[in-house]
Amino acid sequence: MLFVILGVALILAHFAGIGPMAAWNWQPFGDLWKFALPFGLAVIWWGFADASGLTRRRAMEKDDARKAERQRRNVESLGLGGAKDKGGRRR
C-alpha cells in the first residue's frame, strides 16, 4: 500500500507542479518509468506476500486476536473473569 501511495503522490506532485516531478515528462522512454516504478514495486510486493503466505498469516493473527478478545469479554460479562494471583489461579 505504501508503494501505491507513493506513486499517487508522485503523480499529484507532477500535476500540481511541485518539486522536480513537475519537470518529468510522460514519454515512454523519458521519465515515465519514474511514475510507474512504485506501482510495479507494489505488484511485486503483493505477489511475494501472497506467495509466501504472509497475507494469510496476518489475517489469521487478526482473527485470533478478535476471537481472544471476544472470549475475554464473554467471560467477563458472565462474571467468571475474577482477579488472578501471580500463579494464574483465581482468588
N, C-alpha and C positions, 0 to 999 in steps of 0.2 A: 504494500500500500504506500510505503514511503517513496518508492520509485515513481509511482503514478502521480503522487502529489508533487514531486519534484518536476516531473515532465510538464504537468499542467502549469506549475509556477513559471517554468521557463517560457512556455508559450504565452502566458499572460504578460510576463515581463517584456517579451518581444513586441506584442501588440500595444502595450502601454508606453513603449519607448524608454524603458528603464534599463540602465547599465549597458554593458556590451552586447546583450541579447538583442537590443534594438537594431544593431548593425548586421546581425546574422541574416542570411538570405535563405529562401526556401528552395533553391535549385538542388536537383538530385545529387549533383557531385560537389555542391558547395557546403553549406553548413547544416543541411537537413539532418545529417547524422547526429548532430548535437541535440536536436529536438527529439529524435527517435530513440536515442540511446537509453534514457530512463525507462521508456515503455518496453524496450527489448529486454532490459535487465529485470523488469517486473515479471515478464513472461517466463524468463529463465528461472527466477526465484520461485514462482508459483509451481512450475513444473518440478523443481527439486523438492519443494516442501511436500507436494502430493506424492511423489515417488518414494521419498524417504519415510513417509508415514508421520511426518511432523504435524501436519494439519489434523489428522485423525487423533493423534496423541493429545494435542492441545484441546480438541473438542471433548475427548474422554475425561481429561483432567477437569475441565469446566463442569461437565455433567456430574462427576464425582463430588466436586465441591458443593454444587447445588443440592445434591442428594444428602450429603452430610449435614448441611445447614438445615434442610427441611426436617431431617430426623431429629436434630438437636432442638428445633422449635417445637416439634410434636411432643418430645419427651418432656420439655419444659412446660408445655401447656397442660400436660396430664399431671403435673406436679411431681414427677418422678426424677427431676433433674436436680436433686438436692446437692448441697455443698459436699465436696470430696476432700479428704485429707491428702497428705503428700503421697501416700501409697496408692491412691486411686480408689480407695474404699469410701463408701458413703458413711457419713457421721450419723 
